[in-house]
């Protein structure tokens, strides 16, 4: 394939360890490795900690350049200063989005002034309005615009009641509709999300799922030794939540489960994340006297495969109906290591259908009024037997067939380049 010039505009980028930044970094790294020239307009790494990570300072703009001698591809990163809220409420995140848009505008203007040309401009939602920077660039520099939806931001804000006035929501949906009509390509990460997007606009929506490096993340057979390495007993049963901690996840349900199971000495819970919501949960757990739950920082990538393999069961929790608005990015890595999960998902969502169809986990219906009791019962009912092993094998098989990075990115090239 001929060398292409690709521009990515997004809040999040490497070296953020999880979420959208992780996938953006891996996508661009893959493209550079194939010989393409990539440019990224982003901010300084802050997620999931909600503070800028060293050695970055967020004081002014920073340009970074890299060259892949083997492939001939190159990478230029423009990092823009941005407001990073320490307590990311809805209003604070809206302010962050606005400050980031303004900061990025100056880099976009610089690119226009230097008459740079791109074959493909990629903007990532959220935030959805970054696509207007892509549309602006396309009108001047040419190329095609891909609007990729990782999270249906407006619907999530509506369901979480972050906006009380219907006129504001109606205005946001109108702006989004304009983007959906004008972009050359629109893509998203799950069939359920694609269905919801198609209900808003009559056009093709391309399936572009999140992926995982199945060579880097893989099953290990020394779970008992790994438990001891992390300070547990070999016969402890570990329930692990590793990922973002926020309103969407409703992780207080883990605290309630831990409280109800506190007399089961062999059952242990781990919440692995960072940020202000984690601190609040940790304080709440301390007040509840929960001796069976541990809070850990995000683990380094070098040991993350072992860490995930240490858990007996993974917890993938979110609010009702989010299974079509947000496809949990943590799930791809869990599947790669052959991890079985307890997943909360509403019946009829793509997440619910995927877990049940491929049988790699246990589903708890998040819309059930007795969901908390059912979650605790599900934890108690799981046996470390052949059924669990089958689900682990199914998880790894699904990752190899559908989430391998080379397969997913190969289709990206076919669809967009």
C-alpha positions in Angstrom: 0.0 0.0 0.0 1.1 3.6 -0.7 2.2 5.7 2.2 -0.7 7.7 3.6 -0.9 10.8 5.8 -3.2 10.5 8.7 -4.3 13.0 11.3 -5.9 12.1 14.6 -7.7 14.6 16.8 -8.6 13.4 20.3 -8.5 14.3 24.0 -6.8 11.0 24.8 -3.6 9.4 23.6 -0.6 7.3 24.7 0.9 6.8 27.2 -2.6 6.7 28.9 -2.8 3.1 30.1 -6.5 2.4 29.7 -9.6 3.6 27.7 -9.6 5.7 24.6 -6.1 6.9 25.0 -4.8 3.3 25.0 -6.6 2.5 21.8 -5.6 5.7 20.0 -2.0 5.1 20.8 -2.1 1.5 19.6 -3.9 2.4 16.4 -1.4 5.1 15.5 1.6 2.9 16.5 0.2 0.2 14.2 -0.2 2.6 11.3 3.3 4.0 11.7 4.6 0.5 11.9 3.0 -0.1 8.4 4.9 2.9 7.0 2.3 5.7 7.2 3.0 9.2 8.4 0.7 10.1 11.3 0.0 13.4 13.1 -1.8 13.6 16.4 -3.4 16.6 18.1 -4.1 15.8 21.7 -3.5 17.0 25.3 -1.1 15.7 28.0 -1.8 12.3 29.5 -4.2 12.5 32.4 -6.6 9.6 32.3 -7.6 7.7 34.5 -5.8 9.7 37.2 -7.4 13.1 36.4 -4.1 14.9 36.7 -1.3 15.3 34.2 1.3 12.6 34.5 5.0 13.2 34.8 7.2 14.2 33.1 4.6 16.4 31.4 3.5 19.6 32.9 0.5 21.0 31.0 1.9 24.5 31.0 2.3 25.1 27.3 2.2 23.4 23.9 4.6 20.5 23.3 5.7 18.9 20.0 7.1 15.3 19.9 8.4 13.6 16.8 9.3 9.9 16.2 10.5 8.0 13.2 10.2 4.2 12.5 13.4 3.3 10.7 12.2 -0.2 9.9 8.9 0.9 8.3 9.7 4.4 7.2 6.6 5.7 9.0 6.7 8.8 11.2 4.7 10.3 14.1 4.3 13.9 15.1 2.4 14.7 18.3 1.1 18.1 19.2 0.1 18.2 22.9 -2.1 21.1 23.9 -2.6 22.5 27.4 -6.1 21.9 28.8 -8.1 22.3 31.9 -8.1 18.9 33.8 -10.7 18.8 36.6 -9.7 17.1 39.8 -13.4 16.2 40.4 -14.8 15.4 36.9 -18.5 16.3 37.3 -20.6 16.9 34.3 -20.1 20.6 34.3 -16.4 20.3 35.0 -16.0 17.9 32.0 -18.0 20.3 29.8 -15.5 23.0 30.8 -12.6 20.7 30.0 -14.1 19.9 26.6 -14.4 23.6 25.8 -10.9 24.5 26.9 -9.5 21.6 24.9 -11.4 22.7 21.8 -10.0 26.2 22.1 -6.4 24.9 22.7 -6.6 22.6 19.7 -7.9 25.3 17.4 -4.5 27.0 17.4 -2.8 23.8 16.2 -5.4 23.3 13.6 -4.9 26.9 12.4 -1.1 26.2 12.2 -1.7 23.2 10.1 -3.9 25.2 7.8 -1.3 27.9 7.5 1.5 25.5 6.7 -0.8 23.9 4.0 -0.3 20.4 5.3 -2.3 17.7 3.5 -3.9 14.5 4.9 -5.5 11.6 3.3 -7.6 10.8 6.3 -8.6 12.9 9.3 -9.9 10.9 12.3 -11.8 12.5 15.2 -12.8 10.5 18.2 -16.0 11.0 20.2 -16.2 11.8 23.0 -16.2 14.7 22.9 -18.4 14.7 19.8 -17.8 18.3 18.8 -14.1 17.7 18.0 -15.4 16.6 14.6 -16.0 20.3 13.7 -12.2 20.8 13.8 -11.9 17.9 11.4 -14.6 19.4 9.1 -12.8 22.7 9.2 -9.5 21.1 8.2 -11.1 19.0 5.5 -12.6 22.1 3.9 -9.1 23.6 3.6 -6.6 20.8 3.3 -8.7 18.1 1.6 -8.8 14.4 2.6 -11.7 12.5 4.1 -13.1 12.7 7.6 -13.7 9.6 9.8 -15.9 10.3 12.8 -15.4 7.4 15.2 -17.7 7.0 18.2 -16.3 5.3 21.2 -19.0 6.4 23.6 -22.4 7.9 22.9 -21.7 11.0 24.9 -25.0 12.8 24.7 -27.2 9.8 25.5 -24.9 9.0 28.4 -25.3 12.6 29.7 -29.0 12.4 29.3 -29.3 9.0 31.1 -27.1 10.3 33.9 -29.3 13.4 34.1 -26.3 15.7 33.7 -28.5 18.2 31.8 -31.9 19.2 33.2 -33.1 21.3 30.3 -34.5 19.4 27.3 -33.6 22.3 25.0 -29.9 21.8 25.7 -30.1 18.1 24.8 -32.1 18.9 21.7 -29.5 21.4 20.6 -26.7 18.9 21.2 -28.5 16.2 19.2 -29.0 18.7 16.4 -25.2 19.5 16.3 -24.4 15.8 16.3 -26.8 15.1 13.5 -25.0 17.7 11.4 -21.7 15.9 12.0 -23.1 12.5 11.2 -24.4 13.8 7.9 -21.3 15.7 6.8 -18.5 13.2 7.8 -17.2 10.9 5.0 -17.2 7.9 7.3 -18.9 7.2 10.6 -17.8 4.2 12.7 -18.5 2.7 16.1 -17.3 -0.1 18.3 -20.4 -2.3 18.8 -23.4 -3.5 16.9 -25.8 -2.1 19.5 -24.2 1.4 19.2 -24.4 1.2 15.4 -28.1 0.4 15.6 -28.7 3.4 17.8 -26.7 5.7 15.5 -28.6 4.5 12.5 -31.8 5.4 14.2 -30.6 9.0 14.2 -29.2 9.2 10.7 -29.9 7.3 7.5 -26.4 6.3 6.4 -23.8 3.6 6.6 -22.1 3.1 10.0 -19.0 1.0 9.8 -18.2 -1.5 12.5 -14.7 -0.7 13.9 -14.3 -2.5 17.3 -11.7 -2.1 19.9 -9.0 -4.7 19.8 -6.4 -6.3 21.9 -2.8 -7.6 21.4 -3.4 -11.3 21.8 0.4 -11.9 21.8 1.0 -9.6 24.7 -2.0 -10.6 26.7 -2.6 -14.3 27.0 -3.6 -17.0 29.6 -1.2 -18.3 32.2 -1.6 -21.5 34.2 0.0 -20.4 37.5 -2.9 -18.5 39.0 -2.2 -19.8 42.6 1.4 -18.6 42.5 0.2 -15.2 41.1 -2.2 -14.8 44.0 0.6 -15.4 46.5 2.8 -12.9 44.6 0.1 -10.2 45.1 -0.3 -11.1 48.8 -3.2 -13.4 48.8 -3.6 -17.1 49.7 -3.5 -19.6 46.9 -7.0 -20.8 47.7 -8.5 -17.3 47.9 -11.2 -16.6 45.3 -10.4 -13.2 43.7 -13.0 -11.0 42.2 -11.3 -8.1 40.3 -12.6 -4.9 38.9 -9.9 -3.1 36.9 -10.8 0.0 34.9 -12.4 3.4 35.1 -14.1 4.4 38.3 -17.0 6.8 37.7 -20.7 7.3 37.8 -21.4 4.9 34.9 -19.8 2.0 36.7 -21.8 2.2 40.0 -19.0 0.5 41.9 -20.6 1.0 45.3 -22.4 -2.3 44.3 -19.0 -4.1 44.9 -18.8 -2.6 48.4 -22.3 -3.9 49.2 -21.4 -7.3 47.9 -18.2 -7.3 49.9 -20.2 -6.4 53.0 -22.7 -9.2 52.5 -19.9 -11.7 51.9 -17.5 -10.5 54.6 -17.9 -13.7 56.6 -16.7 -15.8 53.6 -13.0 -15.6 54.4 -11.9 -17.0 51.1 -13.7 -14.4 49.0 -11.7 -11.3 48.2 -12.4 -8.2 46.1 -10.0 -5.9 44.3 -10.7 -2.5 42.8 -7.8 -1.4 40.6 -8.0 2.2 39.3 -7.2 5.8 40.0 -9.0 9.1 40.3 -11.3 11.0 42.7 -14.2 8.4 42.6 -11.8 5.7 43.7 -10.8 7.8 46.7 -14.5 8.2 47.6 -15.1 4.5 47.3 -12.0 3.8 49.5 -13.2 6.1 52.2 -16.7 4.5 52.1 -15.2 1.0 52.3 -13.1 2.1 55.3 -16.3 3.4 57.1 -18.0 0.1 56.3 -15.1 -1.9 57.9 -14.6 -4.0 54.8 -11.5 -6.2 55.4 -12.2 -8.3 52.3 -11.6 -5.6 49.7 -8.4 -4.0 48.4 -7.8 -0.8 46.4 -4.8 -0.8 44.0 -3.4 1.7 41.6 -3.4 1.0 37.8 -0.8 -1.7 37.2 2.1 -1.2 34.9 1.8 -2.7 31.4 4.8 -4.9 32.1 3.0 -6.9 34.8 -0.6 -6.3 33.7 -0.9 -9.7 32.0 0.0 -11.5 35.2 -2.2 -9.3 37.3 -5.3 -10.1 35.1 -4.5 -13.8 35.1 -4.4 -13.7 38.9 -8.1 -13.1 39.2 -10.6 -15.9 39.3 -13.5 -13.8 38.1 -13.6 -10.3 36.6 -16.3 -7.8 37.3 -17.6 -5.7 34.4 -20.2 -3.4 35.9 -22.1 -0.4 34.6 -25.5 1.3 34.8 -28.7 0.0 33.2 -28.9 0.3 29.4 -25.2 1.3 29.0 -24.4 -1.9 27.2 -25.4 -0.3 23.9 -24.0 3.2 24.7 -20.6 2.1 26.0 -18.7 -1.2 25.2 -16.4 -1.6 28.1 -12.8 -1.3 26.8 -11.6 -3.4 29.8 -13.5 -6.4 28.4 -11.2 -6.9 25.4 -8.1 -7.5 27.6 -10.0 -9.7 29.9 -11.0 -11.9 27.0 -7.5 -12.0 25.7 -6.2 -13.5 29.0 -9.0 -16.0 29.0 -10.8 -14.3 31.9 -14.4 -15.2 32.8 -16.5 -12.3 33.9 -19.6 -11.3 35.7 -21.2 -8.6 33.4 -24.1 -6.3 34.3 -26.1 -5.7 31.1 -29.7 -5.1 30.2 -31.4 -7.8 28.2 -31.5 -6.8 24.5 -28.3 -4.8 24.5 -25.3 -5.9 22.3 -23.2 -6.5 25.4 -25.8 -8.9 26.9 -26.2 -10.7 23.5 -22.4 -11.1 23.1 -21.8 -12.6 26.5 -24.6 -15.0 26.3 -24.0 -16.0 22.6 -20.3 -16.7 23.0 -20.7 -18.0 26.6 -17.6 -16.3 28.1 -19.2 -15.0 31.2 -22.1 -14.7 33.6 -24.8 -12.0 32.9 -26.6 -10.1 35.7 -29.5 -8.1 34.2 -28.8 -4.5 35.3 -32.4 -3.4 35.0 -33.6 -6.0 37.6 -34.9 -4.3 40.7 -33.2 -7.1 42.8 -30.0 -6.8 40.8 -27.8 -6.4 43.9 -29.1 -9.6 45.5 -28.7 -11.4 42.2 -25.1 -10.2 41.9 -24.3 -11.5 45.4 -26.0 -14.8 44.6 -24.1 -15.1 41.3 -20.8 -14.6 43.1 -21.7 -17.4 45.6 -22.9 -19.7 42.9 -19.8 -19.7 40.8 -17.8 -22.9 41.2 -14.1 -23.2 40.1 -15.0 -26.2 37.9 -15.3 -27.3 34.3 -18.0 -24.8 33.5 -15.8 -21.9 34.5 -12.9 -23.3 32.6 -15.0 -23.6 29.5 -16.0 -20.0 29.8 -12.3 -19.0 30.0 -11.5 -21.0 26.9 -14.4 -19.3 25.1 -13.1 -15.9 26.1 -9.7 -16.6 24.6 -11.2 -18.0 21.5 -13.4 -14.9 21.0 -10.4 -12.6 21.4 -8.3 -14.5 18.9 -11.1 -14.6 16.3 -12.7 -11.1 16.6 -10.4 -8.8 18.6 -6.9 -9.5 17.2 -5.3 -6.1 16.5 -4.0 -7.1 13.0 -7.4 -8.3 11.9 -9.2 -5.2 13.2 -6.6 -2.7 11.8 -6.5 -4.6 8.5 -10.2 -3.9 8.0 -9.5 -0.3 9.0 -7.1 0.0 6.1 -9.6 -1.6 3.8 -12.5 0.6 4.8 -10.8 4.0 5.2 -7.5 4.1 3.4 
